[in-house]
Amino acid sequence: MTSIFDNYGEHARSKIKDEFDADRLQREIGYARRDIVDIEKFVKEAEAQLEIIRATTFKRYIEFTKGHDYNAGKVDFSVSCYRVPQVPGNEKLRVYEFDFSRRFVGNAKRAEAIEYVRQAQAKYPDAELIGNAVGLIKPVKDVVQL
């Protein structure tokens, strides 16, 4: 999405003083009036979608995957958290939680990746843990503290 300021921001307004082609200015005014109508429609539709989002239930997932970074020649672990709206037809749509998405390269980072998954589980206790590296996560009660 582009911003309204791309066409009508401070920089564009400062250039008006340098424009002396009346036909061009009339054309630009017409474009701006058309854009105002489009923007008002966009705002109405976006507000309606916000209401739908507020009423939608989401299922949260923590995905923990193990792969191979062929450039570095090392194993890599990826942790991502996302929500899936429980709306028919939107099963593949993911809303990522960017505060809890991270990649760890190298087997030395394995313990750090597992700890990161545990932090994500603590932050999102309702989340389902998925991915091909789930077997690396042992339940906290099974971990022996020395």
Steps between C-alpha positions, in 0.01 A plus 500: 500500500618848431446798719297811429815700563661353188290736286381770735761529774707799595744449212221493240332806653828695496524440124163670437666840531727412209216389270364756251314269263130560581383194305737275691385644834133449402580141407680444832203648690272256317727211594505614863118524515474151348751371755302657786196297396712185470661562838162546669383168349821334614459629855141372519597156369806482729288592805246231404784247472630604843160415646513159332851443639387592851220242477720226350656225708857405424698184562859571596799288397867493594694343214841352580685367198842358437662542162837539335667827408691392191690830475642466850510120487326484835172385644250777569203528732209731433239611751191689390171581664186570307122502522258345253149649478231238552306606192412251224714564196778674693675191638826590326504862615756567772530809716858495627605618844822673403607547860553122518655391171866415490759282324794325664791371285730225620457206731664706776185717496269202552459555875438870441232417242331256740503763774349750257219254426438465874481879532246506217300226674504705821382812315237309299384210720201429273722446194546162337862399443556373144790438264758235422714584807224462761661178623796702629278675755467303819224595743632726773409248771724237333806723503720427801647804671854449633 
